[in-house]
């Protein structure tokens, strides 16, 4: 009897399809990882070629 009392509230808390929501959720702001890396590199390291562009 104790095991049935323990399992009952857990079954109510769990979603029926636990794998569903993560893949269907849209990111708020889709970000390209390459753009992020380029921005990070440009801000962290000084490139001499940037001088000739201005």
Buried (B, 14 or more C-beta within 10 A) or exposed (E): EEEEEEEEEEEEEEEEEEEEEEEEEEEEEEEEEEEEEEEEEEEEEEEEEEEEEE
